Amino acid sequence: MTPVEPDASLDGEQLTDLLMRLLLDADLRARLADEGAEAVAADPGELECLASVDLVELDTTARRLRSQVWRPGSGGSLATIFPRSLRLLQDTGATESGLLTGFLGSPHFARFRLIPYTVPGLSAEEAFASYLLDDAASGALRDTVTHELMIALFTALTCEQPLSFVIEAEGIARTDRGHAAVRAYAAASAASWGAASGERPEATERAADGEPVHYAYFTTSAGLAHGVVSGRVAAAFEAEPSDRRETARRALARRGLW
């Protein structure tokens, strides 16, 4: 074995980086097991650490990490949070295992707040959605990933205060009742979620014509409210002040939504 040079030990940041690479990279773990530490180590400091690794414990820890990421909170696993999105991906040949492996190896995973008391980061749901959206063309998959992410974020905004993570999704407005957002989706996408309109007949007519529909999300005292809305309601989210916007906000406030 190559002798370790004096003062070659890794510092805390370097050690953390090496451990995360080992946990996230199955090929690296396989090379370490098959070829030994000398074949894998980039420098004497890494060699010192890798030579002492318990391979069985490393594999066990890697499996636990994958499980922790896939089942990040009490709300359920990523599979239960993105069920429609995953079904659409599985129709193209994707597997849960492959998607998780791709996510763990992506830059989006590095932005996930894995440990609650470390520096703030994204929720697992938003980090995973960002990964899925990287390759999602416009259409049903992009709409569905976005919708399921918004449901997850607004569920957290409804019942978790203060939040233990940051939100980077744009267009979430603060209201007197909490938070609200609106998104434009293809009518066919909203219909596939069983999305009902509370603003007939305008929203229904737009959906029938195949035009994009406005879909709103609100936190309320009773919990999360969401669904297709009319253009009159969507005006509440306009950036520029106007009589139209204020009228829409007052109407929503009377219904306990703004």
N, C-alpha and C positions, 0 to 999 in steps of 0.2 A: 504494500500500500504506500502511496506517496505520502511522505511526512508532511504534517501541517506546519506551515510557516508561522513563526512567532507573530502575535498580534493579528492573526488572520481571521479571527472569529468575527461572525456577522454581528452587526448592531441590531437593535430591536426592529427597526423598519425593514432591514434586509431579511431578517429571520421571518418576519410576518409575511413578506412577499414570497419567500421560498415556500413556506407552509401552505399559503393559499394556492400557489401553482401546483403543489403536490396534490392538494385536495380537489382541485378543479380539473386537472388534466389527467385523464385515465391513461393516455399514452405515455406520459411521463412516469406515472407509477409503474406501468408495465416495463418500461425500460430499466427503471431502478431495480425491479425484481429480477429481470432476466440478465441484465448486463452489469449490475453493480453500481455503487456510488461513483467510482472513478469515471465511468462512461457518461454519467449524467451531470456531475458537478461542473459548474462554470468557473470555479476558482477554489482555492484551498479552504476558504471559509465555508463554502457550501459543502465541500467534501467532508469537513469535520462534522457537520450536522447530518448529512445524508448517511454517513457511515454508521450512525447510531440510531437510525430510524427502525422502528418495529414495523415491518411490512403488514403484518396482520392487523395491528392496531390502526395503521394508516388507512387500510381499505375499509375497516369498520367506521372510522371517523368520516371518511369520504361519503359513505352511504348515508350516514346520519345527517351530514350537511345537505345532501340532495333532498332527503326527506324533510328537513327543516325548511328549506327554500320552497319546496312544492306545497308544504302545509304551513304557511307562515303565521297564521293567527287563528283566533277562535272562530272567525267567520268561515273557516273551511279552507280547502286546498285551492290552488290555482285552477285545478280542474273543475271545481264546483263554482268558482267565481267567473270563469270564462267557458261555460259549457258549450254555448252555440259556436263561439269562435273556434274551439278545439274540434268540434264536429266538422266545421267547414274545412279546417286544415287536414283533418284525418281523411276527408273525402279526396284530398290531393295526394295522399300517401304518407303524410306526416304521422309520427308517433309521439306519445307523451314523453317517452324517454329521450327521443331525438331532440324534441323541442327544449326539454330541460337542459340537455347537454349543450345545445347551441346557446341558450340563454346564459348558462354559467360561463361560457367562453367569450361572451360578448362584452363590450364596454358598458352596456346598460346594467349588467349585474353589479359592476363596481359602484354604481350609484345607489344601490339598494342598502337601506339601513338595516344591516343584519342583526346588530346588537343594540338594544334599546338605549343604553346609556353611552354610546359612542356619539361622534359628531352627527348632526342631522343629515338625513338622506331621504330618498324616495321610499315609498311603500313598495313592497314586493309586487303588488298589483300594477302600480304605474310603471315600474322598471320593466316588468314582463310585457306589459302592453306596448311600451316603447320599442322593445325588441321585436314583437310581432308586427308592429306598424312599419318597421324598417323595410320589410319586403311585401307589405300588403298594398296591392294596387287599389285604385279607387273602386268602390263597389261594395258588395255585401260584406266581405271580410273586414274591410276598413271600417265600415259603419258599425259592424257588430262588435269588433274589438273596442272601438270608442265607446259604444253604448254600455257594454259590460264594465268597462273601466269607470265610466261616470256613475253607474249604479254602486260600484264598490266605494268610490271616493265619497259620494253623497251619503252612503250608509255610515261611513266613518264620521263624516261631518255631523251626522244626526246623533250619534251615540258615543263618540269618543272626543271628549274635550278636557284638557287641551290635546291636540293631535301629537302623536309621538313621531311624526314624520312630516316632511314638507310636501307640498303639492305644486307641481309645475304646469299642470294642465291649464291652458289659457281660457279666459272667458268665464271664470267662476266669480260671480258678483256677490258682495256682501249686501244683505238686506236687513230690515228690522227684525225679521224672523230667523235669520241665519245666513243661508247662502242660496243662490239660484244660478242656473246656467241654461243656455239654449244651444242646440246643435241642429244643423240641417242634414237630413238623411234622405236617401232614396225612399220613395213611398213603399217600394217592395221590401226594403230592409225592415222598416218599421212594422209592416204588416206581418212579416215572418216572426216577429217577437210577440205577436198578439197585442200590439199597441193600439189601445182604444183612444179615440179623440174625445176630449171633453169640450171641444169648441166647434160643434157642428152648427151650420152645414159647411162653413168655409174650408176647414181643414179636410173634411171628408171629400169635398169636391176636388181639392188639390191632389189628394191621394188617388182619386179615381182617374184624374187626368195624367197620372204618372209623373207629376212634378215633385220636386223635393218638398219634404214636409218639415215643419219646425217641431222639434221635440224638446220639451223643457223638463228640468229637474229642480226640485225645491226641497229644502229642509223645513219642516214644520214642527209645531209642538207635538203633533201626533206621529211624527216620523217622516219618512221619505215619501214625496209625491212626485210622480213623473208621468209623462204621456205626450201625445201629439197635441199641439196647440195651434191656434190661428195666427195669422200675421198681426192681428190686433194685439194679441198677447205678446208675441215676439218683439213688438215695438218697445216693450219695457226694457229690453236689453240693449237698445241703441246707445252708442257712445255719446252722441251729441244731445244736449238738452233740447227738448221740444215739448209742445203741448201734447202731442201724440204719445210721447214716452211717459210723461207724467200722468196722463189719463190711464194708460195701461198699468202703471205701477199702483195707482190708487185703487183700480179695480181689483188687482191681485191682492192688495193689502186688505180689502174688505173680505176677501175669501181666506185670509190667514196665510197667504203665500208670499208676501213681500214685506 
